[in-house]
């Protein structure tokens, strides 16, 4: 019998517009996005209370942003956590676009649909 992985893993779930972090096969949190052309607009990140305090949000966002780079996309950090992460990780500065009123309007329309 195979034991579930104990190391957290991050999966991109395009069907749900989010990345999920799994601990022992259980979803511990997510960071949600919408794609706007070549931009991946991150708008919400959460870690379930049962998994708080383990650094999972940083691991989740770090791997999600690395995946954005690997896909040749750009980051738009509407989510406050993603924006804060980027202030400490300038290795993503070259692929980060500013949050503009146009992006926010576009995102409101997508989330309402």
Secondary structure, 3 states (H helix, E strand, C coil): CCCCCCCCEEEEEHHHCEEEEEECCEEEEEEEEEEECCEEEEEEEEECHHHCCCCHHHHHHHHHHHHHHHCCCEEEECCHHHHHHHHHCHHHHHHEECCCHHHHHHHHHHHHC
